[in-house]
């Protein structure tokens, strides 16, 4: 049932302030997704060329580009972690080599990766997803690519048609999330005031599946505290498939 008048006013004011604060963050997520679309390359293991960067803390990966040209790209931490997964190399070992201040650490890391991919995995194909000359995702060639732009646009349109409002959003290096919430509050039992919403999460770089979750926001009117509880989840697998 709808909340009683007093509790509804208190909870409604709290919800309005949360929506107002989170509106810009949700808009920033949508803008980020629309402006940052990964560049994809399918590359065989024997075509990968690693070398220590001269004036950078990490290593460089040289990749074939259009018209047989070559392009140097840095490696994001997420891509190195995925390389460790597919080669069974300890990720702590790779991290420790990158952390060495002297050049030999990066040189040894580049040598190890070069040897493993050019020899053991030479005929395997990999999907490399890049942003701004950095490889963020190192994935199987059977990775299911889902363009976040139409997904986010469809989510935003659908929740708006149902009367939901942007509530929150966040962007990490490899993942995005958007939350929308219905502006009405309900009191299913005395003193228990809740609002209902939907959240969307996705990673373009293999760091989590595309998922849509329904949640309820519990609002305690005595101190205006809130907590969020997920109710159910619908997930589409979008993860690494081992070669």
C-alpha positions as CSV (number, residue, x, y, z in Angstrom):
1,X,0.0,0.0,0.0
2,X,1.0,3.6,-0.4
3,X,2.8,5.1,2.6
4,X,0.8,7.1,5.2
5,X,0.8,10.9,4.8
6,X,3.5,11.7,7.4
7,X,5.9,8.9,6.5
8,X,5.2,9.5,2.8
9,X,6.2,13.2,3.1
10,X,9.4,12.4,4.9
11,X,10.4,9.5,2.7
12,X,9.4,11.4,-0.5
13,X,11.6,14.4,0.4
14,X,14.5,12.0,1.0
15,X,13.9,10.3,-2.3
16,X,13.6,13.6,-4.2
17,X,17.0,14.7,-2.8
18,X,18.6,11.4,-3.8
19,X,17.2,11.7,-7.3
20,X,18.4,15.3,-7.6
21,X,21.9,14.4,-6.5
22,X,22.2,11.3,-8.7
23,X,20.6,12.7,-11.8
24,X,23.9,14.2,-13.1
25,X,25.9,11.0,-12.4
26,X,23.4,8.9,-14.3
27,X,23.6,11.4,-17.2
28,X,27.4,11.3,-17.1
29,X,27.3,7.5,-17.5
30,X,25.1,7.7,-20.6
31,X,27.3,10.4,-22.1
32,X,30.5,8.3,-21.4
33,X,29.0,5.3,-23.1
34,X,28.0,7.2,-26.2
35,X,31.4,8.9,-26.5
36,X,33.6,5.9,-25.8
37,X,33.2,2.9,-28.1
38,X,36.0,0.3,-28.1
39,X,38.1,-0.4,-31.1
40,X,38.3,-4.1,-31.8
41,X,41.0,-6.2,-33.3
42,X,41.2,-9.9,-33.9
43,X,44.9,-10.9,-33.6
44,X,46.7,-14.3,-33.6
45,X,49.1,-15.0,-30.8
46,X,52.1,-15.1,-33.1
47,X,51.3,-11.6,-34.3
48,X,51.5,-10.1,-30.8
49,X,54.7,-8.1,-30.1
50,X,55.6,-7.0,-26.6
51,X,58.3,-4.6,-25.6
52,X,59.3,-2.5,-22.6
53,X,58.2,1.1,-22.8
54,X,61.1,3.6,-22.8
55,X,59.5,6.4,-20.8
56,X,56.4,4.7,-19.4
57,X,55.9,2.5,-16.3
58,X,54.4,-0.5,-18.2
59,X,55.0,-2.3,-21.5
60,X,53.8,-1.8,-25.0
61,X,51.9,-4.1,-27.3
62,X,52.6,-3.6,-31.1
63,X,49.5,-4.5,-33.1
64,X,48.8,-4.7,-36.8
65,X,46.6,-1.8,-38.0
66,X,44.9,-0.9,-41.2
67,X,47.0,-1.1,-44.4
68,X,49.5,-3.4,-42.7
69,X,50.8,-0.5,-40.5
70,X,51.8,-1.0,-36.9
71,X,50.5,0.7,-33.8
72,X,51.8,0.7,-30.2
73,X,49.4,0.5,-27.4
74,X,49.8,0.4,-23.6
75,X,48.2,-2.4,-21.6
76,X,45.4,-1.7,-19.0
77,X,45.6,-3.7,-15.7
78,X,42.4,-5.5,-16.7
79,X,44.0,-6.7,-20.0
80,X,47.1,-8.0,-18.2
81,X,44.9,-9.9,-15.7
82,X,43.0,-11.5,-18.6
83,X,46.4,-12.5,-20.2
84,X,47.3,-14.1,-17.0
85,X,44.1,-16.1,-17.0
86,X,44.4,-17.5,-20.5
87,X,48.1,-18.4,-20.1
88,X,47.9,-19.7,-16.5
89,X,50.6,-17.2,-15.6
90,X,50.3,-16.0,-12.0
91,X,48.9,-12.5,-12.1
92,X,51.0,-11.5,-9.0
93,X,54.1,-12.4,-10.9
94,X,53.1,-10.2,-13.8
95,X,52.2,-7.4,-11.4
96,X,55.5,-7.7,-9.6
97,X,57.5,-7.4,-12.8
98,X,55.6,-4.2,-13.7
99,X,56.3,-2.8,-10.2
100,X,60.1,-3.1,-10.5
101,X,61.6,0.3,-10.8
102,X,64.6,-0.9,-13.0
103,X,64.0,-1.5,-16.7
104,X,64.8,-5.2,-16.4
105,X,61.4,-5.9,-14.8
106,X,59.4,-4.6,-17.7
107,X,61.9,-6.2,-20.2
108,X,61.4,-9.6,-18.5
109,X,57.6,-9.2,-18.5
110,X,57.6,-8.4,-22.2
111,X,59.9,-11.3,-22.9
112,X,57.7,-13.8,-21.0
113,X,54.5,-12.6,-22.7
114,X,56.2,-12.6,-26.1
115,X,57.5,-16.2,-25.6
116,X,54.2,-17.6,-24.3
117,X,52.0,-16.1,-27.0
118,X,54.4,-16.6,-29.9
119,X,55.1,-20.2,-29.0
120,X,52.4,-21.9,-26.9
121,X,49.4,-19.9,-28.2
122,X,50.7,-18.9,-31.6
123,X,47.7,-20.1,-33.6
124,X,45.0,-18.9,-31.2
125,X,43.1,-15.8,-32.1
126,X,42.3,-13.1,-29.5
127,X,39.9,-10.1,-29.4
128,X,41.6,-7.0,-28.2
129,X,39.4,-4.1,-27.2
130,X,41.1,-0.7,-27.0
131,X,40.3,2.9,-26.0
132,X,42.6,5.8,-26.6
133,X,45.6,3.7,-27.6
134,X,45.3,1.4,-24.6
135,X,44.2,-2.2,-24.6
136,X,41.6,-2.6,-21.9
137,X,40.3,-6.0,-22.8
138,X,42.2,-9.1,-23.9
139,X,39.5,-11.7,-24.7
140,X,38.7,-14.9,-26.5
141,X,37.7,-14.5,-30.2
142,X,34.4,-16.1,-29.2
143,X,33.7,-13.3,-26.7
144,X,30.1,-12.1,-27.2
145,X,30.4,-8.4,-28.0
146,X,27.4,-6.3,-26.9
147,X,27.4,-2.7,-27.9
148,X,26.6,-0.8,-24.7
149,X,25.2,2.2,-26.6
150,X,21.9,0.7,-27.8
151,X,21.5,-1.2,-24.6
152,X,21.9,1.9,-22.4
153,X,19.6,3.9,-24.8
154,X,16.9,1.2,-24.7
155,X,17.1,1.0,-20.9
156,X,16.8,4.8,-20.5
157,X,13.9,4.9,-22.9
158,X,12.1,2.0,-21.3
159,X,12.3,3.2,-17.7
160,X,11.3,6.7,-18.7
161,X,8.2,5.4,-20.4
162,X,7.3,3.7,-17.1
163,X,7.7,6.9,-15.2
164,X,11.0,6.0,-13.5
165,X,13.7,8.7,-12.9
166,X,17.5,8.6,-13.1
167,X,18.7,7.8,-9.5
168,X,22.4,7.0,-9.7
169,X,25.2,5.9,-12.0
170,X,28.9,5.1,-11.8
171,X,31.8,4.6,-14.2
172,X,34.9,2.5,-13.4
173,X,37.7,1.7,-15.7
174,X,36.0,-1.3,-17.1
175,X,32.4,-1.2,-16.1
176,X,29.3,1.1,-16.1
177,X,26.0,1.1,-14.1
178,X,22.8,3.1,-14.3
179,X,20.0,3.0,-11.7
180,X,16.5,4.3,-12.2
181,X,13.8,4.5,-9.6
182,X,10.0,5.0,-9.4
183,X,9.2,8.4,-7.7
184,X,6.4,6.9,-5.5
185,X,7.1,5.5,-2.0
186,X,5.1,2.6,-0.4
187,X,4.6,1.4,3.1
188,X,4.0,-2.4,2.9
189,X,4.0,-2.6,6.7
190,X,3.9,0.2,9.3
191,X,7.2,2.0,9.5
192,X,8.7,0.2,6.5
193,X,8.8,2.7,3.6
194,X,10.2,1.5,0.3
195,X,10.7,2.6,-3.4
196,X,11.3,0.3,-6.4
197,X,13.8,0.6,-9.2
198,X,15.9,-1.1,-11.9
199,X,19.6,-1.1,-12.4
200,X,21.7,-1.9,-15.5
201,X,25.3,-3.0,-15.4
202,X,27.7,-3.9,-18.2
203,X,31.3,-4.2,-19.1
204,X,32.7,-3.8,-22.6
205,X,35.9,-5.4,-21.5
206,X,35.0,-8.7,-20.0
207,X,34.9,-7.5,-16.4
208,X,31.3,-8.7,-15.6
209,X,28.2,-9.7,-17.5
210,X,25.4,-7.5,-18.8
211,X,22.7,-7.6,-16.1
212,X,19.4,-6.0,-15.2
213,X,18.4,-6.1,-11.6
214,X,15.2,-5.0,-9.8
215,X,15.8,-3.6,-6.4
216,X,14.0,-1.9,-3.5
217,X,15.2,1.1,-1.6
218,X,14.3,1.0,2.1
219,X,13.9,4.4,3.7
220,X,13.7,4.8,7.5
221,X,11.9,8.0,8.2
222,X,13.2,8.4,11.7
223,X,16.7,9.1,10.6
224,X,16.3,9.1,6.8
225,X,18.7,6.2,6.4
226,X,18.4,4.1,3.3
227,X,19.5,0.7,2.2
228,X,19.3,-1.0,-1.2
229,X,18.3,-4.7,-1.6
230,X,18.5,-6.6,-4.9
231,X,15.4,-8.6,-5.6
232,X,16.2,-10.6,-8.7
233,X,18.7,-10.6,-11.5
234,X,18.6,-11.2,-15.3
235,X,22.1,-11.8,-16.7
236,X,23.5,-12.3,-20.1
237,X,26.8,-14.1,-20.1
238,X,29.5,-11.8,-21.5
239,X,32.7,-13.3,-20.1
240,X,35.9,-14.8,-21.1
241,X,35.8,-18.1,-22.9
242,X,39.1,-20.0,-22.5
243,X,41.0,-20.8,-25.6
